Amino acid sequence: MKTMRKGKDIVRIKDNEEKRYLDMGYNYCPKQVWKDEVRVLKRKKEEIREIIEGETTKRGKKSK
């Protein structure tokens, strides 16, 4: 897997797709950038969703 960036857009791609992304203007970047900016945001959204669902179930209402 490769990590590539174009502006604020950060993507993880398979090795065989890198030529296509280079042609679209993407550049290589360290995997740590993806970890810090993309993966952490997804985890925080999931944690917030779990907290909200947990609060609604404690009140006796089912979350939708």
Secondary structure, DSSP 8 states (H G I E B T S, - for coil): -EEEEETTEEEEE-GGGHHHHHHTT-EE--HHHHIIIIIHHHHHHHHHHHHHHHHHHHTT----
